[in-house]
C-alpha cells in the first residue's frame, strides 16, 4: 500500500474506532434508538469509503504487479472472490 494511502486508511480507522466507541457509550446510556441507528449508518458509510480506498489502491498497484509477475489466474481469482463478498452483503 502506498504511504499516503496507508496514512489515509489509518486516519479513517481511528475515526471509525472512535465512532464505534461512541455508539457503545450511547447504548450503555440507553440513548434513543434512532440516534444510535444514525451513528451506525455513519460508521457503515465510513467503512465503505475505507474499502473503496483500499480496493482502488489494490487495483492500481497489486493487480498490475501480479499480472506482470505471471500471476494472472491468482489475481483474477482474488478479484472474483472480492466481487462475491461484496455481492453477498
The 8 nearest C-alpha neighbors of each residue, nearest first, counted from 0:
[[1, 5, 2, 4, 56, 57, 60, 53],
 [0, 2, 4, 3, 5, 56, 60, 6],
 [1, 3, 5, 4, 6, 0, 7, 8],
 [4, 2, 6, 5, 1, 7, 0, 8],
 [3, 5, 7, 1, 2, 6, 8, 0],
 [6, 4, 2, 8, 3, 7, 1, 9],
 [7, 5, 9, 3, 4, 8, 10, 2],
 [6, 8, 4, 10, 5, 9, 11, 3],
 [9, 7, 5, 11, 10, 6, 12, 4],
 [10, 8, 12, 6, 11, 7, 5, 13],
 [11, 9, 7, 13, 8, 12, 6, 14],
 [10, 12, 14, 8, 13, 9, 15, 7],
 [13, 11, 15, 9, 14, 10, 16, 8],
 [14, 12, 16, 10, 11, 15, 17, 9],
 [13, 15, 11, 17, 12, 16, 18, 10],
 [16, 14, 18, 12, 17, 13, 19, 42],
 [17, 15, 13, 19, 18, 14, 12, 20],
 [18, 16, 20, 14, 15, 19, 13, 21],
 [17, 19, 15, 21, 20, 16, 14, 22],
 [20, 18, 22, 16, 21, 17, 15, 23],
 [21, 19, 23, 17, 18, 22, 16, 24],
 [22, 20, 18, 24, 19, 23, 25, 17],
 [21, 23, 25, 19, 24, 20, 26, 18],
 [24, 22, 20, 26, 21, 25, 27, 19],
 [23, 25, 27, 21, 22, 26, 28, 20],
 [24, 26, 22, 28, 30, 23, 27, 29],
 [27, 25, 29, 23, 28, 24, 30, 22],
 [26, 28, 24, 29, 25, 23, 30, 22],
 [27, 29, 25, 26, 30, 24, 23, 31],
 [28, 30, 26, 27, 25, 31, 32, 24],
 [31, 29, 25, 28, 26, 32, 35, 34],
 [30, 32, 34, 33, 35, 29, 25, 26],
 [33, 31, 35, 34, 36, 30, 29, 26],
 [32, 34, 36, 35, 31, 37, 30, 38],
 [35, 33, 37, 32, 31, 36, 38, 30],
 [36, 34, 32, 38, 33, 37, 39, 22],
 [35, 37, 33, 39, 38, 34, 40, 32],
 [38, 36, 34, 40, 35, 39, 33, 41],
 [37, 39, 41, 35, 36, 40, 42, 34],
 [40, 38, 36, 42, 41, 37, 43, 35],
 [39, 41, 43, 37, 38, 42, 36, 44],
 [42, 40, 38, 44, 39, 43, 45, 37],
 [43, 41, 45, 39, 44, 40, 15, 46],
 [42, 44, 40, 46, 45, 41, 39, 47],
 [45, 43, 47, 41, 46, 42, 40, 48],
 [46, 44, 42, 48, 43, 47, 41, 49],
 [47, 45, 49, 43, 48, 44, 50, 42],
 [46, 48, 44, 50, 49, 45, 43, 51],
 [49, 47, 51, 45, 50, 46, 44, 52],
 [48, 50, 46, 52, 47, 51, 45, 53],
 [51, 49, 47, 53, 48, 52, 54, 46],
 [52, 50, 48, 54, 49, 53, 55, 47],
 [51, 53, 49, 55, 50, 54, 56, 48],
 [54, 52, 56, 50, 55, 51, 57, 49],
 [55, 53, 57, 51, 56, 52, 50, 58],
 [54, 56, 58, 52, 57, 53, 51, 59],
 [57, 55, 59, 53, 54, 58, 60, 52],
 [56, 58, 54, 61, 60, 55, 59, 53],
 [57, 59, 55, 62, 56, 60, 54, 61],
 [58, 60, 56, 57, 55, 61, 62, 63],
 [61, 59, 57, 62, 58, 63, 56, 64],
 [60, 62, 57, 64, 63, 65, 58, 59],
 [61, 63, 65, 58, 64, 60, 57, 66],
 [64, 62, 66, 65, 61, 60, 67, 59],
 [63, 65, 61, 67, 62, 66, 68, 60],
 [66, 64, 68, 70, 62, 63, 67, 61],
 [65, 67, 71, 63, 70, 68, 69, 64],
 [66, 68, 64, 65, 69, 63, 70, 71],
 [69, 67, 65, 66, 70, 64, 71, 63],
 [68, 70, 66, 67, 71, 65, 72, 64],
 [71, 69, 65, 66, 73, 68, 72, 74],
 [70, 72, 66, 74, 73, 69, 75, 65],
 [71, 73, 75, 74, 70, 76, 69, 66],
 [72, 74, 76, 70, 75, 71, 77, 65],
 [75, 73, 77, 71, 72, 76, 70, 62],
 [74, 76, 72, 78, 77, 73, 71, 79],
 [77, 75, 79, 73, 78, 74, 72, 80],
 [78, 76, 80, 74, 75, 79, 73, 81],
 [79, 77, 81, 75, 80, 76, 82, 74],
 [78, 80, 82, 76, 81, 77, 83, 75],
 [81, 79, 83, 77, 78, 82, 76, 84],
 [82, 80, 78, 84, 83, 79, 85, 77],
 [81, 83, 79, 85, 80, 84, 86, 78],
 [84, 82, 80, 86, 81, 85, 79, 87],
 [85, 83, 81, 87, 86, 82, 80, 88],
 [84, 86, 82, 83, 87, 88, 81, 80],
 [87, 85, 83, 84, 88, 82, 81, 80],
 [88, 86, 84, 85, 83, 82, 81, 80],
 [87, 86, 85, 84, 83, 82, 81, 47]]
